[in-house]
Amino acid sequence: MTTTEVRTRFAPSPTGFLHVGGARTALFNWLYARHHGGTFVLRIEDTDLERSTEESVEGILDGLQWLGFDWDEGPGPDGDIGDFGPYFQSERLDIYREYVQKLVEEHKAYHCYCTPEELRQRREESLAKGDDPKYDRRCANLTPAEQRALADEGREPVVRFRSSDEGKTVVNDLIRGQIVFDNAMLDDFVILKSDGMPTYNFAVVVDDHLMKITHVIRGDDHISNTPRQIQVYKAFGFPLPEFAHLPMILGSDKTRLSKRHGATSVTEYRDNGFLPEALVNYLALLGWSYSATDTLFSEAELIEKFSLDRVSKNPAVFDMKKLEWMNGVYLREVAPERLTELVIPRLQEEGFIPEEIDATTRERVQHIAVTLQSRMRTLAEFVPSSRYFFTDDVEYDTAAVNKFLYQDHIPEMFDLLIDRLTKTEPFDETHIEQAFLAVQEQVGRKLGDVIQPVRVAVTGTRVSPGMYEVLAILGRDRTCHLLNSAAKMVRHNLSVDSQ
């Protein structure tokens, strides 16, 4: 198709939130448009009125905005953006009916009065005989009188497209190459239901033509729809867009991606602590690659390098561990100020900090976030790994306590350390280290034999950032309080065990 401008579209049905497969489709359309300096259109295909919800629409828009997929045309906060709206299919019903009527008048479509029960019975009979169960066209050539008689029975007709059953339909797919369909396998599919709503294979053609879409980039589950749509294009005399069908996304067990493989909606990944840039980078690699070694791409690099000829025909496998690794890489690069803003709501939700925070609290949160930054794969790990900074209610790891705390010398060693730390001035990493070295020499043990019990006492675990840094953030009073509490606990338990 010759055009001066590339125009792609993402057209989700608002029957659920934006899932990983839809987000990948949106991304590839967005990247292709941006790479070619074209237009990215968002259209909401909400003709399934029973299942479409406003909540789903908001979830889809929210997910796209979070990922950074800005659309040039489509729904806007104050009405449609662009010259080819409405961009909700439910607001385009008059347009579809006009085009249906055009096909009926040209005898390229016809009213069908067969009831669902009749169609089901005929289908079962055809299958029993081993015949093709497609529609038998018994309504294809009804006279006006026959149509009136059927209507008088109270039958509500649908409109069927008169498919060509001769020859072949060829799809020149930009990813898969030439795909050939035998027209004899196609049936006269419904284009307008009895309730006046258009079907997908009809509405999408009308919309893509009127919105001047040049490239239809979508999942390979639509391949079987493409020959039907091409016949509709030809019936109207519309120029064909380019088609590209993306490979399926599978779970780690090579079955179709579903909730059992992890979160599927984009907003769940956001809530679970993933960064949008990390998820975008990972989604881009689900079916596309630039080289065998390059895996990390900025948004600008993706736009520059993206092309459909590097999209695979084979299914892509979603690997949660790889996504977590990639998110960890991106997290380590986040600026301190942004990282602070990302973790503050999580701390507030947990009740660790108030809704209104002052500059001192913000600075402390930033210090803690930066301290833990290199250890996180997702933001969801921040609260569990930082809770000891915000509460005296230490959650002890039983194995760590048994190994490092329940020893006869620990209470006395903690008493000595508390005495040193009480006098440490200023209470910073350098002077805290000096206190530890002094106690180590006094008790005659390795430095690790001092540090590790303290780590368990104040964090509850055997793993944390550097101990001197942790204690400096905790402050003198909380550090000494936690060490004293741990010493009492050890003395009590050792006393009970000796009885």
C-alpha positions in Angstrom: 0.0 0.0 0.0 1.5 3.3 -1.1 1.1 6.1 1.4 3.0 9.2 2.6 2.4 8.4 6.2 2.5 5.2 8.3 -0.6 4.9 10.5 -0.9 2.0 13.0 -3.6 1.3 15.6 -4.2 -0.5 18.8 -7.8 -1.5 19.2 -8.5 -3.3 22.4 -11.9 -4.6 23.6 -12.7 -3.3 27.1 -13.8 -6.6 28.5 -10.9 -6.7 30.9 -7.7 -4.9 31.8 -4.7 -4.4 29.5 -2.8 -7.7 29.6 0.7 -8.6 28.6 -0.3 -9.8 25.1 -2.2 -6.6 24.4 0.5 -4.4 25.8 3.1 -6.1 23.5 0.8 -5.5 20.5 0.3 -1.9 21.5 4.1 -1.5 21.9 4.9 -2.9 18.5 2.3 -0.7 16.8 3.6 2.3 18.8 7.3 1.6 18.0 6.5 1.1 14.3 4.7 4.4 14.0 7.4 6.2 16.0 10.2 4.6 14.0 8.6 5.8 10.7 7.5 9.2 12.1 3.9 8.1 11.6 0.7 8.2 13.6 -0.4 5.8 16.4 -4.2 5.5 16.8 -6.0 4.1 19.8 -9.5 2.8 19.1 -11.8 1.1 21.7 -13.7 -1.8 20.2 -16.6 -1.9 22.7 -19.5 -3.4 20.6 -19.8 -6.2 23.1 -22.0 -4.2 25.3 -22.7 -6.9 27.8 -19.0 -7.5 28.6 -17.5 -4.0 28.0 -17.1 -1.9 31.1 -16.0 1.7 31.9 -13.7 0.2 34.5 -11.9 -1.8 31.8 -11.6 1.3 29.5 -10.0 3.2 32.4 -7.7 0.3 33.1 -6.6 0.1 29.5 -6.0 3.8 29.2 -4.2 3.8 32.6 -2.0 0.9 31.5 -1.0 2.5 28.2 -0.2 5.8 29.9 1.9 4.1 32.6 3.9 2.3 29.9 4.4 5.6 28.1 2.5 4.7 24.9 1.2 8.1 24.0 -1.4 8.0 21.2 -1.7 10.6 18.5 -5.4 10.0 17.9 -8.1 8.4 20.0 -9.9 9.1 23.3 -8.7 12.1 25.2 -9.5 13.5 28.6 -11.8 16.2 27.1 -13.0 14.3 24.0 -11.6 12.7 20.9 -8.1 13.6 19.7 -7.9 13.4 15.9 -10.0 13.9 12.8 -11.3 10.3 12.3 -13.5 9.7 15.4 -15.5 8.7 17.2 -12.8 6.3 18.5 -15.3 4.2 20.5 -17.0 1.7 18.2 -20.2 2.0 20.2 -20.4 5.6 19.0 -20.0 4.6 15.3 -23.1 2.4 14.9 -24.7 4.6 12.2 -21.5 4.4 10.2 -21.5 0.6 10.2 -25.2 0.4 9.3 -24.6 2.7 6.4 -21.9 0.5 5.0 -23.9 -2.7 5.7 -26.8 -1.2 3.7 -24.4 -0.4 0.9 -23.3 -4.1 0.6 -27.0 -5.2 0.8 -27.9 -2.9 -2.0 -25.1 -4.2 -4.1 -26.1 -7.8 -3.4 -22.8 -8.4 -1.6 -24.6 -9.1 1.6 -28.1 -10.4 2.5 -30.5 -10.7 5.4 -30.6 -14.1 7.1 -33.7 -15.2 9.1 -32.4 -18.5 10.4 -32.8 -18.9 14.1 -29.9 -20.0 16.4 -31.7 -23.3 17.0 -32.0 -24.0 13.3 -28.4 -23.2 12.7 -27.2 -25.4 15.6 -29.3 -28.3 14.3 -28.0 -28.0 10.8 -24.5 -27.7 12.1 -24.8 -30.9 14.1 -26.4 -32.7 11.1 -23.5 -31.6 8.8 -20.9 -32.8 11.4 -22.7 -36.1 11.7 -22.4 -36.6 7.9 -18.8 -35.5 7.8 -19.7 -32.4 5.8 -18.4 -28.9 6.2 -20.7 -27.3 8.9 -20.5 -23.8 7.4 -23.7 -21.9 6.6 -25.7 -23.4 3.7 -26.8 -20.1 2.2 -30.6 -20.9 2.3 -31.4 -17.2 2.9 -29.0 -15.9 0.2 -31.6 -15.4 -2.5 -34.8 -14.8 -0.7 -37.4 -12.8 -2.5 -38.9 -9.7 -0.8 -42.1 -11.6 -0.3 -40.2 -14.5 1.4 -38.4 -12.0 3.6 -41.6 -10.4 4.7 -43.2 -13.7 5.5 -40.2 -14.7 7.7 -40.3 -11.3 9.4 -44.0 -11.7 10.1 -43.1 -14.8 12.1 -41.3 -12.5 14.5 -37.8 -13.5 13.2 -35.1 -10.8 13.7 -32.6 -11.1 10.8 -28.9 -10.8 10.8 -26.9 -9.6 7.8 -24.4 -12.0 6.2 -21.6 -11.2 3.9 -21.7 -13.0 0.6 -18.3 -14.5 0.5 -16.6 -15.6 -2.6 -16.1 -19.4 -2.5 -14.0 -19.6 -5.6 -10.2 -19.3 -5.9 -7.9 -18.3 -3.1 -7.2 -15.3 -0.8 -3.6 -14.5 -0.4 -2.3 -12.6 2.7 1.2 -11.1 2.2 2.2 -11.0 5.8 5.1 -8.8 6.7 6.3 -11.3 9.3 5.2 -14.7 8.0 5.4 -14.1 4.2 2.7 -15.3 1.9 -0.3 -17.1 3.5 -2.8 -18.7 1.1 -6.4 -19.5 2.1 -8.8 -21.6 0.0 -12.0 -19.5 -0.4 -14.1 -22.7 -0.4 -13.3 -22.9 3.3 -14.9 -19.5 4.1 -18.6 -19.1 4.9 -21.0 -16.3 4.6 -20.2 -14.8 8.0 -22.5 -12.4 9.9 -21.6 -8.7 9.6 -24.5 -7.2 11.5 -26.2 -9.0 14.4 -30.0 -9.0 15.0 -29.6 -6.4 17.7 -28.0 -4.0 15.2 -24.4 -4.4 16.4 -21.7 -5.1 13.9 -19.3 -8.0 14.2 -15.6 -7.7 14.5 -14.6 -8.8 11.0 -16.8 -6.1 9.5 -16.4 -3.2 11.9 -12.6 -3.5 11.9 -12.5 -3.1 8.1 -14.7 -0.1 8.0 -12.8 1.6 10.9 -9.3 0.8 9.5 -10.3 2.2 6.1 -11.9 5.3 7.4 -9.1 5.9 9.9 -6.6 5.5 7.1 -4.7 2.7 8.8 -1.8 1.6 6.7 -0.4 -1.3 8.8 -2.5 -3.8 10.8 -0.1 -5.2 13.4 -1.9 -7.7 15.7 -1.6 -11.1 17.3 -1.4 -14.3 15.2 -4.8 -15.4 16.7 -6.3 -13.1 14.1 -4.7 -14.8 11.1 -7.9 -16.8 10.4 -9.9 -13.5 10.4 -7.7 -11.9 7.7 -9.1 -13.6 4.6 -12.6 -12.7 5.6 -11.5 -9.1 6.2 -9.7 -9.0 2.8 -12.9 -10.1 1.1 -14.7 -7.2 2.8 -12.0 -4.7 1.7 -12.4 -5.9 -1.9 -16.2 -5.8 -1.8 -16.0 -2.1 -0.9 -13.1 -1.5 -3.3 -11.0 -0.3 -0.3 -7.2 -0.5 -0.7 -5.6 -3.2 1.5 -3.4 -2.3 4.4 -0.2 -4.2 5.2 -0.8 -7.1 7.6 1.7 -8.3 10.2 0.7 -11.0 12.7 2.8 -11.2 15.9 3.8 -14.6 17.5 1.9 -15.9 20.5 3.3 -15.4 24.0 3.7 -18.6 26.0 4.3 -19.3 29.6 7.5 -21.0 30.9 5.7 -24.4 30.4 5.1 -23.6 26.7 1.4 -23.2 27.2 -0.6 -20.1 26.4 0.3 -17.3 28.8 -2.3 -17.1 31.7 -2.6 -16.0 35.3 -1.0 -19.2 36.6 2.3 -18.0 35.0 2.2 -14.7 37.1 0.4 -11.4 36.8 -1.1 -10.8 33.4 -2.5 -7.3 33.6 -0.1 -4.4 33.1 -1.4 -2.6 36.2 -0.6 -5.7 38.3 3.0 -5.4 37.2 3.0 -1.8 38.3 1.5 -2.7 41.7 4.0 -5.5 42.1 6.9 -3.0 41.8 8.0 -3.2 38.2 9.2 -0.1 36.4 7.5 0.8 33.1 10.7 1.2 31.2 11.8 -2.3 32.3 8.5 -3.9 31.3 8.6 -2.1 28.0 12.1 -3.3 27.3 11.1 -6.8 28.2 7.9 -6.8 26.1 9.9 -5.6 23.1 12.0 -8.8 23.4 8.9 -11.0 23.3 9.1 -11.9 19.6 11.6 -9.2 18.5 15.4 -9.0 18.7 18.0 -6.7 17.4 21.0 -9.0 18.0 21.9 -12.1 19.9 23.6 -10.1 22.6 21.7 -6.8 23.0 18.9 -7.0 25.6 18.8 -3.6 27.3 17.4 -0.7 25.2 16.2 2.7 26.1 13.0 4.0 24.6 14.9 6.0 22.0 17.0 3.0 21.1 13.9 0.8 20.6 12.3 3.4 18.4 15.5 3.7 16.3 16.1 0.0 16.0 12.6 -1.5 15.7 11.6 -3.2 12.5 9.1 -5.9 11.6 11.6 -7.9 9.7 13.3 -8.7 13.0 10.1 -10.1 14.5 10.0 -13.9 14.8 7.3 -16.2 13.5 7.8 -18.5 16.5 6.0 -18.2 19.9 7.8 -16.1 22.5 8.2 -17.4 26.0 7.5 -15.2 29.0 10.2 -15.6 31.6 9.4 -14.0 34.9 12.9 -14.4 36.3 14.3 -12.6 33.3 11.9 -9.8 33.8 12.8 -9.5 37.4 16.5 -9.5 36.5 15.9 -6.7 34.0 13.8 -4.7 36.4 16.6 -5.0 38.9 19.0 -3.6 36.4 16.7 -0.6 35.7 16.1 -0.1 39.4 19.8 0.3 40.1 19.9 3.2 37.6 16.9 5.1 39.1 17.8 8.5 40.4 17.5 8.9 44.2 14.7 11.5 44.0 12.6 9.3 41.7 13.3 6.2 43.8 12.1 8.0 46.9 8.9 9.0 45.2 8.3 5.4 44.2 8.7 3.9 47.6 7.0 6.6 49.7 3.4 5.3 48.8 4.4 1.8 49.7 5.7 2.9 53.1 2.5 4.9 53.7 0.3 2.0 52.7 2.1 -0.1 55.3 1.7 2.6 57.9 5.4 3.1 58.4 5.3 6.8 57.6 2.5 9.3 57.7 0.5 10.6 54.7 2.0 14.0 55.2 5.8 13.8 55.5 8.3 16.5 56.2 11.7 17.2 54.6 13.6 15.2 57.3 11.4 12.1 56.8 11.8 12.4 53.0 15.6 12.6 53.3 15.7 9.6 55.6 13.5 7.5 53.3 15.8 8.5 50.4 18.9 7.4 52.4 17.2 4.1 53.1 16.0 3.6 49.5 19.5 4.3 48.1 21.1 1.9 50.7 18.8 -0.9 49.5 18.7 0.0 45.9 21.3 -2.4 44.6 19.6 -5.3 46.4 16.1 -5.0 45.0 14.7 -6.7 41.9 11.3 -5.0 42.3 9.9 -2.2 44.4 7.7 -4.7 46.2 10.8 -6.0 47.9 11.5 -2.6 49.5 9.0 -2.7 52.4 9.9 -6.2 53.6 13.6 -5.5 53.3 13.4 -2.1 55.0 10.8 -2.6 57.8 13.5 -2.7 60.5 14.2 0.9 59.7 10.7 1.9 60.6 9.5 -0.4 63.4 11.0 -1.8 66.6 8.9 -5.0 66.0 11.7 -7.0 64.5 10.7 -10.1 62.6 13.4 -12.6 63.4 14.5 -15.4 61.1 14.5 -18.4 63.4 17.5 -20.1 61.8 19.5 -16.9 61.9 18.7 -16.4 65.6 19.6 -20.0 66.5 22.9 -19.7 64.7 24.1 -16.3 65.6 22.3 -15.1 68.8 21.8 -18.1 71.1 25.4 -18.2 72.4 26.5 -17.6 75.9 28.8 -14.6 75.1 26.3 -12.6 73.0 24.5 -10.7 75.9 27.8 -9.5 77.4 29.2 -8.6 74.0 26.1 -6.6 73.2 26.4 -4.8 76.6 29.9 -3.8 75.7 28.9 -2.6 72.2 25.9 -0.6 73.7 28.3 1.1 76.1 30.7 2.0 73.2 27.9 3.2 70.9 26.4 5.3 73.6 29.6 7.3 73.7 30.2 7.3 69.9 30.3 10.8 68.6 29.3 11.6 66.0 27.1 8.6 65.3 28.3 8.0 61.8 29.7 5.1 59.8 33.4 5.9 60.6 32.9 6.2 64.3 30.5 3.2 64.5 33.2 1.1 62.8 35.7 2.2 65.5 33.3 1.1 68.2 33.0 -2.4 66.6 36.8 -2.7 66.2 37.2 -1.8 69.9 34.7 -4.4 71.0 36.1 -7.0 68.7 39.6 -6.6 70.3 38.0 -6.6 73.8 36.2 -9.9 73.3 39.0 -11.5 71.2 36.8 -12.6 68.3 36.8 -12.0 64.5 35.0 -8.9 63.3 32.4 -11.0 61.5 31.6 -12.7 64.8 30.6 -9.2 66.2 28.9 -7.9 63.1 26.7 -10.9 62.2 24.9 -11.2 65.6 24.3 -7.5 65.6 22.8 -7.8 62.1 20.4 -10.4 63.2 19.5 -8.4 66.3 18.6 -5.2 64.5 17.3 -6.5 61.2 16.0 -10.0 62.1 17.9 -11.5 59.1 21.4 -12.6 58.2 21.5 -10.4 55.1 21.5 -6.6 54.9 23.4 -3.6 53.6 26.7 -2.7 55.4 26.2 -2.9 59.1 27.8 0.5 59.9 25.5 2.2 57.3 22.4 0.5 58.7 23.2 1.5 62.3 23.9 5.1 61.2 20.5 5.3 59.6 18.8 3.7 62.6 20.4 6.2 64.9 22.0 5.7 68.3 18.8 5.4 70.4 17.1 2.8 68.2 20.3 0.8 67.7 21.0 0.6 71.4 17.3 -0.2 72.1 17.3 -3.1 69.6 20.6 -4.5 70.9 19.4 -4.3 74.5 16.1 -6.1 73.6 18.0 -8.8 71.8 20.4 -9.2 74.8 17.4 -9.6 77.1 15.8 -12.1 74.8 19.0 -14.2 74.6 19.5 -14.2 78.4 15.9 -15.3 79.0 16.1 -18.1 76.5 19.5 -19.3 77.6 18.2 -19.3 81.2 15.1 -21.3 80.3 17.2 -23.8 78.3 19.5 -24.3 81.3 16.7 -25.2 83.7 
